[in-house]
Amino acid sequence: MSKICQITGKRAMVGNNVSHSKRRTKRKFNVNLFTKKFYWVEQDCWVSLNISAAGLRTINKLGLDAAIKMAADKGYLNA
């Protein structure tokens, strides 16, 4: 399973670890992802989503139906 939020489309980024001597080594900045189940009232079913903390705030702000429609329009939702 890839580390991509299904609502916001956030994915892991690449950057550098910088030591005290300014030596740089590659590292990965992972997304704060977790699997959460939501009850989708409009479809009368439970939906399991792989979402980030920012995606959860988006769902709380817009509502599940609007957030899923927005993600489907942008192509983030692979359902």
FIPALUM-198265 format. One record per atom (N, C-alpha, C): residue number from 1; residue in three letters; atom name; x, y, z. Coordinates in nm, 2 decimals. Example, Ala and Ser with C-alpha at 12.3 -4.5 7.8 and 13.67 -1.06 7.14 Angstrom:
<sites>
<site><k>1</k><r>Ala</r><a>N</a><px>1.32</px><py>-0.57</py><pz>0.78</pz></site>
<site><k>1</k><r>Ala</r><a>CA</a><px>1.23</px><py>-0.45</py><pz>0.78</pz></site>
<site><k>1</k><r>Ala</r><a>C</a><px>1.32</px><py>-0.33</py><pz>0.78</pz></site>
<site><k>2</k><r>Ser</r><a>N</a><px>1.28</px><py>-0.22</py><pz>0.71</pz></site>
<site><k>2</k><r>Ser</r><a>CA</a><px>1.37</px><py>-0.11</py><pz>0.71</pz></site>
<site><k>2</k><r>Ser</r><a>C</a><px>1.29</px><py>0.00</py><pz>0.79</pz></site>
</sites>
This chain:
<sites>
<site><k>1</k><r>Met</r><a>N</a><px>0.08</px><py>-0.12</py><pz>0.00</pz></site>
<site><k>1</k><r>Met</r><a>CA</a><px>0.00</px><py>0.00</py><pz>0.00</pz></site>
<site><k>1</k><r>Met</r><a>C</a><px>0.09</px><py>0.12</py><pz>0.00</pz></site>
<site><k>2</k><r>Ser</r><a>N</a><px>0.07</px><py>0.21</py><pz>-0.09</pz></site>
<site><k>2</k><r>Ser</r><a>CA</a><px>0.15</px><py>0.33</py><pz>-0.10</pz></site>
<site><k>2</k><r>Ser</r><a>C</a><px>0.11</px><py>0.43</py><pz>0.00</pz></site>
<site><k>3</k><r>Lys</r><a>N</a><px>0.20</px><py>0.52</py><pz>0.04</pz></site>
<site><k>3</k><r>Lys</r><a>CA</a><px>0.17</px><py>0.62</py><pz>0.14</pz></site>
<site><k>3</k><r>Lys</r><a>C</a><px>0.12</px><py>0.75</py><pz>0.08</pz></site>
<site><k>4</k><r>Ile</r><a>N</a><px>-0.01</px><py>0.74</py><pz>0.04</pz></site>
<site><k>4</k><r>Ile</r><a>CA</a><px>-0.07</px><py>0.86</py><pz>-0.03</pz></site>
<site><k>4</k><r>Ile</r><a>C</a><px>-0.21</px><py>0.88</py><pz>0.04</pz></site>
<site><k>5</k><r>Cys</r><a>N</a><px>-0.24</px><py>1.00</py><pz>0.07</pz></site>
<site><k>5</k><r>Cys</r><a>CA</a><px>-0.37</px><py>1.03</py><pz>0.13</pz></site>
<site><k>5</k><r>Cys</r><a>C</a><px>-0.48</px><py>1.03</py><pz>0.02</pz></site>
<site><k>6</k><r>Gln</r><a>N</a><px>-0.59</px><py>0.96</py><pz>0.05</pz></site>
<site><k>6</k><r>Gln</r><a>CA</a><px>-0.69</px><py>0.94</py><pz>-0.05</pz></site>
<site><k>6</k><r>Gln</r><a>C</a><px>-0.78</px><py>1.07</py><pz>-0.06</pz></site>
<site><k>7</k><r>Ile</r><a>N</a><px>-0.77</px><py>1.16</py><pz>0.03</pz></site>
<site><k>7</k><r>Ile</r><a>CA</a><px>-0.85</px><py>1.28</py><pz>0.03</pz></site>
<site><k>7</k><r>Ile</r><a>C</a><px>-0.77</px><py>1.40</py><pz>-0.03</pz></site>
<site><k>8</k><r>Thr</r><a>N</a><px>-0.65</px><py>1.42</py><pz>0.03</pz></site>
<site><k>8</k><r>Thr</r><a>CA</a><px>-0.57</px><py>1.54</py><pz>-0.01</pz></site>
<site><k>8</k><r>Thr</r><a>C</a><px>-0.47</px><py>1.51</py><pz>-0.12</pz></site>
<site><k>9</k><r>Gly</r><a>N</a><px>-0.43</px><py>1.38</py><pz>-0.14</pz></site>
<site><k>9</k><r>Gly</r><a>CA</a><px>-0.33</px><py>1.35</py><pz>-0.24</pz></site>
<site><k>9</k><r>Gly</r><a>C</a><px>-0.19</px><py>1.37</py><pz>-0.19</pz></site>
<site><k>10</k><r>Lys</r><a>N</a><px>-0.17</px><py>1.40</py><pz>-0.06</pz></site>
<site><k>10</k><r>Lys</r><a>CA</a><px>-0.04</px><py>1.41</py><pz>-0.01</pz></site>
<site><k>10</k><r>Lys</r><a>C</a><px>0.04</px><py>1.29</py><pz>-0.02</pz></site>
<site><k>11</k><r>Arg</r><a>N</a><px>0.17</px><py>1.30</py><pz>-0.05</pz></site>
<site><k>11</k><r>Arg</r><a>CA</a><px>0.26</px><py>1.18</py><pz>-0.05</pz></site>
<site><k>11</k><r>Arg</r><a>C</a><px>0.39</px><py>1.21</py><pz>0.01</pz></site>
<site><k>12</k><r>Ala</r><a>N</a><px>0.47</px><py>1.11</py><pz>0.03</pz></site>
<site><k>12</k><r>Ala</r><a>CA</a><px>0.60</px><py>1.12</py><pz>0.09</pz></site>
<site><k>12</k><r>Ala</r><a>C</a><px>0.69</px><py>1.22</py><pz>0.01</pz></site>
<site><k>13</k><r>Met</r><a>N</a><px>0.77</px><py>1.30</py><pz>0.08</pz></site>
<site><k>13</k><r>Met</r><a>CA</a><px>0.86</px><py>1.39</py><pz>0.01</pz></site>
<site><k>13</k><r>Met</r><a>C</a><px>1.00</px><py>1.35</py><pz>0.04</pz></site>
<site><k>14</k><r>Val</r><a>N</a><px>1.10</px><py>1.39</py><pz>-0.04</pz></site>
<site><k>14</k><r>Val</r><a>CA</a><px>1.24</px><py>1.36</py><pz>-0.02</pz></site>
<site><k>14</k><r>Val</r><a>C</a><px>1.31</px><py>1.48</py><pz>0.02</pz></site>
<site><k>15</k><r>Gly</r><a>N</a><px>1.40</px><py>1.47</py><pz>0.11</pz></site>
<site><k>15</k><r>Gly</r><a>CA</a><px>1.48</px><py>1.58</py><pz>0.16</pz></site>
<site><k>15</k><r>Gly</r><a>C</a><px>1.62</px><py>1.53</py><pz>0.21</pz></site>
<site><k>16</k><r>Asn</r><a>N</a><px>1.68</px><py>1.62</py><pz>0.29</pz></site>
<site><k>16</k><r>Asn</r><a>CA</a><px>1.81</px><py>1.59</py><pz>0.35</pz></site>
<site><k>16</k><r>Asn</r><a>C</a><px>1.81</px><py>1.59</py><pz>0.50</pz></site>
<site><k>17</k><r>Asn</r><a>N</a><px>1.89</px><py>1.49</py><pz>0.56</pz></site>
<site><k>17</k><r>Asn</r><a>CA</a><px>1.93</px><py>1.51</py><pz>0.70</pz></site>
<site><k>17</k><r>Asn</r><a>C</a><px>2.05</px><py>1.60</py><pz>0.70</pz></site>
<site><k>18</k><r>Val</r><a>N</a><px>2.05</px><py>1.70</py><pz>0.78</pz></site>
<site><k>18</k><r>Val</r><a>CA</a><px>2.16</px><py>1.79</py><pz>0.78</pz></site>
<site><k>18</k><r>Val</r><a>C</a><px>2.23</px><py>1.77</py><pz>0.92</pz></site>
<site><k>19</k><r>Ser</r><a>N</a><px>2.35</px><py>1.73</py><pz>0.93</pz></site>
<site><k>19</k><r>Ser</r><a>CA</a><px>2.42</px><py>1.71</py><pz>1.05</pz></site>
<site><k>19</k><r>Ser</r><a>C</a><px>2.48</px><py>1.85</py><pz>1.10</pz></site>
<site><k>20</k><r>His</r><a>N</a><px>2.53</px><py>1.84</py><pz>1.22</pz></site>
<site><k>20</k><r>His</r><a>CA</a><px>2.59</px><py>1.97</py><pz>1.28</pz></site>
<site><k>20</k><r>His</r><a>C</a><px>2.71</px><py>2.02</py><pz>1.19</pz></site>
<site><k>21</k><r>Ser</r><a>N</a><px>2.78</px><py>1.93</py><pz>1.12</pz></site>
<site><k>21</k><r>Ser</r><a>CA</a><px>2.89</px><py>1.97</py><pz>1.03</pz></site>
<site><k>21</k><r>Ser</r><a>C</a><px>2.83</px><py>2.00</py><pz>0.89</pz></site>
<site><k>22</k><r>Lys</r><a>N</a><px>2.70</px><py>2.01</py><pz>0.87</pz></site>
<site><k>22</k><r>Lys</r><a>CA</a><px>2.64</px><py>2.04</py><pz>0.75</pz></site>
<site><k>22</k><r>Lys</r><a>C</a><px>2.65</px><py>1.93</py><pz>0.64</pz></site>
<site><k>23</k><r>Arg</r><a>N</a><px>2.68</px><py>1.81</py><pz>0.68</pz></site>
<site><k>23</k><r>Arg</r><a>CA</a><px>2.69</px><py>1.70</py><pz>0.59</pz></site>
<site><k>23</k><r>Arg</r><a>C</a><px>2.54</px><py>1.66</py><pz>0.56</pz></site>
<site><k>24</k><r>Arg</r><a>N</a><px>2.51</px><py>1.64</py><pz>0.43</pz></site>
<site><k>24</k><r>Arg</r><a>CA</a><px>2.37</px><py>1.60</py><pz>0.39</pz></site>
<site><k>24</k><r>Arg</r><a>C</a><px>2.36</px><py>1.46</py><pz>0.35</pz></site>
<site><k>25</k><r>Thr</r><a>N</a><px>2.26</px><py>1.39</py><pz>0.40</pz></site>
<site><k>25</k><r>Thr</r><a>CA</a><px>2.23</px><py>1.26</py><pz>0.35</pz></site>
<site><k>25</k><r>Thr</r><a>C</a><px>2.08</px><py>1.25</py><pz>0.32</pz></site>
<site><k>26</k><r>Lys</r><a>N</a><px>2.04</px><py>1.18</py><pz>0.22</pz></site>
<site><k>26</k><r>Lys</r><a>CA</a><px>1.90</px><py>1.17</py><pz>0.18</pz></site>
<site><k>26</k><r>Lys</r><a>C</a><px>1.81</px><py>1.11</py><pz>0.29</pz></site>
<site><k>27</k><r>Arg</r><a>N</a><px>1.69</px><py>1.16</py><pz>0.30</pz></site>
<site><k>27</k><r>Arg</r><a>CA</a><px>1.59</px><py>1.10</py><pz>0.39</pz></site>
<site><k>27</k><r>Arg</r><a>C</a><px>1.45</px><py>1.12</py><pz>0.33</pz></site>
<site><k>28</k><r>Lys</r><a>N</a><px>1.35</px><py>1.06</py><pz>0.39</pz></site>
<site><k>28</k><r>Lys</r><a>CA</a><px>1.21</px><py>1.07</py><pz>0.34</pz></site>
<site><k>28</k><r>Lys</r><a>C</a><px>1.13</px><py>1.13</py><pz>0.45</pz></site>
<site><k>29</k><r>Phe</r><a>N</a><px>1.04</px><py>1.23</py><pz>0.41</pz></site>
<site><k>29</k><r>Phe</r><a>CA</a><px>0.95</px><py>1.29</py><pz>0.50</pz></site>
<site><k>29</k><r>Phe</r><a>C</a><px>0.81</px><py>1.22</py><pz>0.47</pz></site>
<site><k>30</k><r>Asn</r><a>N</a><px>0.77</px><py>1.13</py><pz>0.55</pz></site>
<site><k>30</k><r>Asn</r><a>CA</a><px>0.65</px><py>1.05</py><pz>0.53</pz></site>
<site><k>30</k><r>Asn</r><a>C</a><px>0.53</px><py>1.13</py><pz>0.58</pz></site>
<site><k>31</k><r>Val</r><a>N</a><px>0.41</px><py>1.10</py><pz>0.52</pz></site>
<site><k>31</k><r>Val</r><a>CA</a><px>0.29</px><py>1.16</py><pz>0.56</pz></site>
<site><k>31</k><r>Val</r><a>C</a><px>0.23</px><py>1.10</py><pz>0.68</pz></site>
<site><k>32</k><r>Asn</r><a>N</a><px>0.16</px><py>1.18</py><pz>0.76</pz></site>
<site><k>32</k><r>Asn</r><a>CA</a><px>0.10</px><py>1.13</py><pz>0.89</pz></site>
<site><k>32</k><r>Asn</r><a>C</a><px>-0.03</px><py>1.06</py><pz>0.85</pz></site>
<site><k>33</k><r>Leu</r><a>N</a><px>-0.01</px><py>0.93</py><pz>0.80</pz></site>
<site><k>33</k><r>Leu</r><a>CA</a><px>-0.12</px><py>0.85</py><pz>0.75</pz></site>
<site><k>33</k><r>Leu</r><a>C</a><px>-0.18</px><py>0.75</py><pz>0.85</pz></site>
<site><k>34</k><r>Phe</r><a>N</a><px>-0.31</px><py>0.73</py><pz>0.84</pz></site>
<site><k>34</k><r>Phe</r><a>CA</a><px>-0.37</px><py>0.62</py><pz>0.92</pz></site>
<site><k>34</k><r>Phe</r><a>C</a><px>-0.49</px><py>0.58</py><pz>0.84</pz></site>
<site><k>35</k><r>Thr</r><a>N</a><px>-0.54</px><py>0.46</py><pz>0.87</pz></site>
<site><k>35</k><r>Thr</r><a>CA</a><px>-0.66</px><py>0.40</py><pz>0.81</pz></site>
<site><k>35</k><r>Thr</r><a>C</a><px>-0.78</px><py>0.43</py><pz>0.91</pz></site>
<site><k>36</k><r>Lys</r><a>N</a><px>-0.88</px><py>0.49</py><pz>0.85</pz></site>
<site><k>36</k><r>Lys</r><a>CA</a><px>-1.00</px><py>0.52</py><pz>0.94</pz></site>
<site><k>36</k><r>Lys</r><a>C</a><px>-1.13</px><py>0.48</py><pz>0.86</pz></site>
<site><k>37</k><r>Lys</r><a>N</a><px>-1.22</px><py>0.44</py><pz>0.94</pz></site>
<site><k>37</k><r>Lys</r><a>CA</a><px>-1.35</px><py>0.40</py><pz>0.88</pz></site>
<site><k>37</k><r>Lys</r><a>C</a><px>-1.45</px><py>0.51</py><pz>0.91</pz></site>
<site><k>38</k><r>Phe</r><a>N</a><px>-1.53</px><py>0.55</py><pz>0.81</pz></site>
<site><k>38</k><r>Phe</r><a>CA</a><px>-1.63</px><py>0.65</py><pz>0.82</pz></site>
<site><k>38</k><r>Phe</r><a>C</a><px>-1.77</px><py>0.59</py><pz>0.77</pz></site>
<site><k>39</k><r>Tyr</r><a>N</a><px>-1.87</px><py>0.64</py><pz>0.84</pz></site>
<site><k>39</k><r>Tyr</r><a>CA</a><px>-2.01</px><py>0.60</py><pz>0.79</pz></site>
<site><k>39</k><r>Tyr</r><a>C</a><px>-2.06</px><py>0.70</py><pz>0.69</pz></site>
<site><k>40</k><r>Trp</r><a>N</a><px>-2.08</px><py>0.66</py><pz>0.57</pz></site>
<site><k>40</k><r>Trp</r><a>CA</a><px>-2.12</px><py>0.75</py><pz>0.46</pz></site>
<site><k>40</k><r>Trp</r><a>C</a><px>-2.27</px><py>0.74</py><pz>0.46</pz></site>
<site><k>41</k><r>Val</r><a>N</a><px>-2.34</px><py>0.85</py><pz>0.51</pz></site>
<site><k>41</k><r>Val</r><a>CA</a><px>-2.48</px><py>0.85</py><pz>0.52</pz></site>
<site><k>41</k><r>Val</r><a>C</a><px>-2.55</px><py>0.85</py><pz>0.39</pz></site>
<site><k>42</k><r>Glu</r><a>N</a><px>-2.50</px><py>0.92</py><pz>0.29</pz></site>
<site><k>42</k><r>Glu</r><a>CA</a><px>-2.57</px><py>0.93</py><pz>0.16</pz></site>
<site><k>42</k><r>Glu</r><a>C</a><px>-2.57</px><py>0.79</py><pz>0.09</pz></site>
<site><k>43</k><r>Gln</r><a>N</a><px>-2.47</px><py>0.71</py><pz>0.11</pz></site>
<site><k>43</k><r>Gln</r><a>CA</a><px>-2.46</px><py>0.57</py><pz>0.05</pz></site>
<site><k>43</k><r>Gln</r><a>C</a><px>-2.51</px><py>0.46</py><pz>0.14</pz></site>
<site><k>44</k><r>Asp</r><a>N</a><px>-2.53</px><py>0.50</py><pz>0.27</pz></site>
<site><k>44</k><r>Asp</r><a>CA</a><px>-2.57</px><py>0.40</py><pz>0.37</pz></site>
<site><k>44</k><r>Asp</r><a>C</a><px>-2.47</px><py>0.29</py><pz>0.39</pz></site>
<site><k>45</k><r>Cys</r><a>N</a><px>-2.34</px><py>0.32</py><pz>0.40</pz></site>
<site><k>45</k><r>Cys</r><a>CA</a><px>-2.24</px><py>0.22</py><pz>0.41</pz></site>
<site><k>45</k><r>Cys</r><a>C</a><px>-2.12</px><py>0.27</py><pz>0.48</pz></site>
<site><k>46</k><r>Trp</r><a>N</a><px>-2.03</px><py>0.18</py><pz>0.52</pz></site>
<site><k>46</k><r>Trp</r><a>CA</a><px>-1.91</px><py>0.22</py><pz>0.59</pz></site>
<site><k>46</k><r>Trp</r><a>C</a><px>-1.80</px><py>0.22</py><pz>0.48</pz></site>
<site><k>47</k><r>Val</r><a>N</a><px>-1.71</px><py>0.33</py><pz>0.49</pz></site>
<site><k>47</k><r>Val</r><a>CA</a><px>-1.60</px><py>0.35</py><pz>0.39</pz></site>
<site><k>47</k><r>Val</r><a>C</a><px>-1.47</px><py>0.35</py><pz>0.47</pz></site>
<site><k>48</k><r>Ser</r><a>N</a><px>-1.37</px><py>0.27</py><pz>0.43</pz></site>
<site><k>48</k><r>Ser</r><a>CA</a><px>-1.24</px><py>0.27</py><pz>0.49</pz></site>
<site><k>48</k><r>Ser</r><a>C</a><px>-1.15</px><py>0.35</py><pz>0.40</pz></site>
<site><k>49</k><r>Leu</r><a>N</a><px>-1.09</px><py>0.46</py><pz>0.46</pz></site>
<site><k>49</k><r>Leu</r><a>CA</a><px>-1.00</px><py>0.55</py><pz>0.38</pz></site>
<site><k>49</k><r>Leu</r><a>C</a><px>-0.86</px><py>0.55</py><pz>0.45</pz></site>
<site><k>50</k><r>Asn</r><a>N</a><px>-0.76</px><py>0.56</py><pz>0.36</pz></site>
<site><k>50</k><r>Asn</r><a>CA</a><px>-0.62</px><py>0.59</py><pz>0.40</pz></site>
<site><k>50</k><r>Asn</r><a>C</a><px>-0.60</px><py>0.74</py><pz>0.40</pz></site>
<site><k>51</k><r>Ile</r><a>N</a><px>-0.61</px><py>0.80</py><pz>0.51</pz></site>
<site><k>51</k><r>Ile</r><a>CA</a><px>-0.61</px><py>0.95</py><pz>0.51</pz></site>
<site><k>51</k><r>Ile</r><a>C</a><px>-0.50</px><py>1.01</py><pz>0.60</pz></site>
<site><k>52</k><r>Ser</r><a>N</a><px>-0.46</px><py>1.13</py><pz>0.58</pz></site>
<site><k>52</k><r>Ser</r><a>CA</a><px>-0.36</px><py>1.20</py><pz>0.66</pz></site>
<site><k>52</k><r>Ser</r><a>C</a><px>-0.44</px><py>1.28</py><pz>0.76</pz></site>
<site><k>53</k><r>Ala</r><a>N</a><px>-0.37</px><py>1.34</py><pz>0.85</pz></site>
<site><k>53</k><r>Ala</r><a>CA</a><px>-0.43</px><py>1.43</py><pz>0.95</pz></site>
<site><k>53</k><r>Ala</r><a>C</a><px>-0.50</px><py>1.55</py><pz>0.88</pz></site>
<site><k>54</k><r>Ala</r><a>N</a><px>-0.43</px><py>1.60</py><pz>0.78</pz></site>
<site><k>54</k><r>Ala</r><a>CA</a><px>-0.49</px><py>1.71</py><pz>0.70</pz></site>
<site><k>54</k><r>Ala</r><a>C</a><px>-0.62</px><py>1.67</py><pz>0.63</pz></site>
<site><k>55</k><r>Gly</r><a>N</a><px>-0.62</px><py>1.55</py><pz>0.58</pz></site>
<site><k>55</k><r>Gly</r><a>CA</a><px>-0.74</px><py>1.49</py><pz>0.52</pz></site>
<site><k>55</k><r>Gly</r><a>C</a><px>-0.86</px><py>1.48</py><pz>0.62</pz></site>
<site><k>56</k><r>Leu</r><a>N</a><px>-0.83</px><py>1.44</py><pz>0.74</pz></site>
<site><k>56</k><r>Leu</r><a>CA</a><px>-0.93</px><py>1.43</py><pz>0.85</pz></site>
<site><k>56</k><r>Leu</r><a>C</a><px>-0.99</px><py>1.57</py><pz>0.88</pz></site>
<site><k>57</k><r>Arg</r><a>N</a><px>-0.90</px><py>1.67</py><pz>0.88</pz></site>
<site><k>57</k><r>Arg</r><a>CA</a><px>-0.95</px><py>1.80</py><pz>0.91</pz></site>
<site><k>57</k><r>Arg</r><a>C</a><px>-1.04</px><py>1.85</py><pz>0.79</pz></site>
<site><k>58</k><r>Thr</r><a>N</a><px>-1.01</px><py>1.81</py><pz>0.67</pz></site>
<site><k>58</k><r>Thr</r><a>CA</a><px>-1.09</px><py>1.85</py><pz>0.55</pz></site>
<site><k>58</k><r>Thr</r><a>C</a><px>-1.22</px><py>1.78</py><pz>0.56</pz></site>
<site><k>59</k><r>Ile</r><a>N</a><px>-1.23</px><py>1.66</py><pz>0.60</pz></site>
<site><k>59</k><r>Ile</r><a>CA</a><px>-1.36</px><py>1.59</py><pz>0.62</pz></site>
<site><k>59</k><r>Ile</r><a>C</a><px>-1.44</px><py>1.65</py><pz>0.73</pz></site>
<site><k>60</k><r>Asn</r><a>N</a><px>-1.38</px><py>1.69</py><pz>0.84</pz></site>
<site><k>60</k><r>Asn</r><a>CA</a><px>-1.45</px><py>1.76</py><pz>0.94</pz></site>
<site><k>60</k><r>Asn</r><a>C</a><px>-1.50</px><py>1.89</py><pz>0.90</pz></site>
<site><k>61</k><r>Lys</r><a>N</a><px>-1.43</px><py>1.96</py><pz>0.81</pz></site>
<site><k>61</k><r>Lys</r><a>CA</a><px>-1.47</px><py>2.09</py><pz>0.76</pz></site>
<site><k>61</k><r>Lys</r><a>C</a><px>-1.58</px><py>2.09</py><pz>0.66</pz></site>
<site><k>62</k><r>Leu</r><a>N</a><px>-1.56</px><py>2.00</py><pz>0.56</pz></site>
<site><k>62</k><r>Leu</r><a>CA</a><px>-1.65</px><py>2.00</py><pz>0.44</pz></site>
<site><k>62</k><r>Leu</r><a>C</a><px>-1.76</px><py>1.89</py><pz>0.45</pz></site>
<site><k>63</k><r>Gly</r><a>N</a><px>-1.74</px><py>1.79</py><pz>0.53</pz></site>
<site><k>63</k><r>Gly</r><a>CA</a><px>-1.83</px><py>1.67</py><pz>0.53</pz></site>
<site><k>63</k><r>Gly</r><a>C</a><px>-1.77</px><py>1.56</py><pz>0.45</pz></site>
<site><k>64</k><r>Leu</r><a>N</a><px>-1.81</px><py>1.44</py><pz>0.48</pz></site>
<site><k>64</k><r>Leu</r><a>CA</a><px>-1.76</px><py>1.32</py><pz>0.41</pz></site>
<site><k>64</k><r>Leu</r><a>C</a><px>-1.80</px><py>1.32</py><pz>0.26</pz></site>
<site><k>65</k><r>Asp</r><a>N</a><px>-1.92</px><py>1.35</py><pz>0.23</pz></site>
<site><k>65</k><r>Asp</r><a>CA</a><px>-1.97</px><py>1.34</py><pz>0.09</pz></site>
<site><k>65</k><r>Asp</r><a>C</a><px>-1.90</px><py>1.44</py><pz>0.00</pz></site>
<site><k>66</k><r>Ala</r><a>N</a><px>-1.88</px><py>1.57</py><pz>0.05</pz></site>
<site><k>66</k><r>Ala</r><a>CA</a><px>-1.82</px><py>1.67</py><pz>-0.03</pz></site>
<site><k>66</k><r>Ala</r><a>C</a><px>-1.67</px><py>1.64</py><pz>-0.04</pz></site>
<site><k>67</k><r>Ala</r><a>N</a><px>-1.61</px><py>1.59</py><pz>0.06</pz></site>
<site><k>67</k><r>Ala</r><a>CA</a><px>-1.46</px><py>1.56</py><pz>0.05</pz></site>
<site><k>67</k><r>Ala</r><a>C</a><px>-1.43</px><py>1.44</py><pz>-0.04</pz></site>
<site><k>68</k><r>Ile</r><a>N</a><px>-1.52</px><py>1.34</py><pz>-0.04</pz></site>
<site><k>68</k><r>Ile</r><a>CA</a><px>-1.50</px><py>1.23</py><pz>-0.14</pz></site>
<site><k>68</k><r>Ile</r><a>C</a><px>-1.53</px><py>1.28</py><pz>-0.28</pz></site>
<site><k>69</k><r>Lys</r><a>N</a><px>-1.63</px><py>1.36</py><pz>-0.30</pz></site>
<site><k>69</k><r>Lys</r><a>CA</a><px>-1.65</px><py>1.41</py><pz>-0.44</pz></site>
<site><k>69</k><r>Lys</r><a>C</a><px>-1.53</px><py>1.50</py><pz>-0.49</pz></site>
<site><k>70</k><r>Met</r><a>N</a><px>-1.48</px><py>1.58</py><pz>-0.40</pz></site>
<site><k>70</k><r>Met</r><a>CA</a><px>-1.36</px><py>1.66</py><pz>-0.43</pz></site>
<site><k>70</k><r>Met</r><a>C</a><px>-1.24</px><py>1.58</py><pz>-0.47</pz></site>
<site><k>71</k><r>Ala</r><a>N</a><px>-1.22</px><py>1.47</py><pz>-0.39</pz></site>
<site><k>71</k><r>Ala</r><a>CA</a><px>-1.10</px><py>1.38</py><pz>-0.41</pz></site>
<site><k>71</k><r>Ala</r><a>C</a><px>-1.12</px><py>1.31</py><pz>-0.54</pz></site>
<site><k>72</k><r>Ala</r><a>N</a><px>-1.24</px><py>1.26</py><pz>-0.57</pz></site>
<site><k>72</k><r>Ala</r><a>CA</a><px>-1.27</px><py>1.19</py><pz>-0.70</pz></site>
<site><k>72</k><r>Ala</r><a>C</a><px>-1.25</px><py>1.28</py><pz>-0.82</pz></site>
<site><k>73</k><r>Asp</r><a>N</a><px>-1.29</px><py>1.41</py><pz>-0.81</pz></site>
<site><k>73</k><r>Asp</r><a>CA</a><px>-1.27</px><py>1.50</py><pz>-0.92</pz></site>
<site><k>73</k><r>Asp</r><a>C</a><px>-1.13</px><py>1.53</py><pz>-0.95</pz></site>
<site><k>74</k><r>Lys</r><a>N</a><px>-1.04</px><py>1.54</py><pz>-0.84</pz></site>
<site><k>74</k><r>Lys</r><a>CA</a><px>-0.90</px><py>1.56</py><pz>-0.86</pz></site>
<site><k>74</k><r>Lys</r><a>C</a><px>-0.82</px><py>1.43</py><pz>-0.89</pz></site>
<site><k>75</k><r>Gly</r><a>N</a><px>-0.89</px><py>1.32</py><pz>-0.88</pz></site>
<site><k>75</k><r>Gly</r><a>CA</a><px>-0.82</px><py>1.19</py><pz>-0.91</pz></site>
<site><k>75</k><r>Gly</r><a>C</a><px>-0.74</px><py>1.13</py><pz>-0.80</pz></site>
<site><k>76</k><r>Tyr</r><a>N</a><px>-0.76</px><py>1.17</py><pz>-0.67</pz></site>
<site><k>76</k><r>Tyr</r><a>CA</a><px>-0.69</px><py>1.12</py><pz>-0.56</pz></site>
<site><k>76</k><r>Tyr</r><a>C</a><px>-0.75</px><py>0.99</py><pz>-0.52</pz></site>
<site><k>77</k><r>Leu</r><a>N</a><px>-0.88</px><py>0.97</py><pz>-0.53</pz></site>
<site><k>77</k><r>Leu</r><a>CA</a><px>-0.95</px><py>0.85</py><pz>-0.49</pz></site>
<site><k>77</k><r>Leu</r><a>C</a><px>-0.94</px><py>0.75</py><pz>-0.60</pz></site>
<site><k>78</k><r>Asn</r><a>N</a><px>-0.89</px><py>0.63</py><pz>-0.56</pz></site>
<site><k>78</k><r>Asn</r><a>CA</a><px>-0.88</px><py>0.53</py><pz>-0.67</pz></site>
<site><k>78</k><r>Asn</r><a>C</a><px>-0.99</px><py>0.43</py><pz>-0.66</pz></site>
<site><k>79</k><r>Ala</r><a>N</a><px>-1.11</px><py>0.48</py><pz>-0.64</pz></site>
<site><k>79</k><r>Ala</r><a>CA</a><px>-1.23</px><py>0.39</py><pz>-0.63</pz></site>
<site><k>79</k><r>Ala</r><a>C</a><px>-1.32</px><py>0.41</py><pz>-0.75</pz></site>
</sites>
